[in-house]
């Protein structure tokens, strides 16, 4: 697995499926994985927890 991806969509490619549970760490607005969350929303995956 590559350690560096060109963007959030590439980082999530092949990892998402409907009905999965996702956990993301962070502290306040400065520590959340905002780009990954946006890419997740745009991916069209459904019924995530």
Secondary structure, 3 states (H helix, E strand, C coil): CCCCCCCHHHHHCCCCCCCCCCCCCCCCCCCCCHHHHHHHHHHCCCCCC
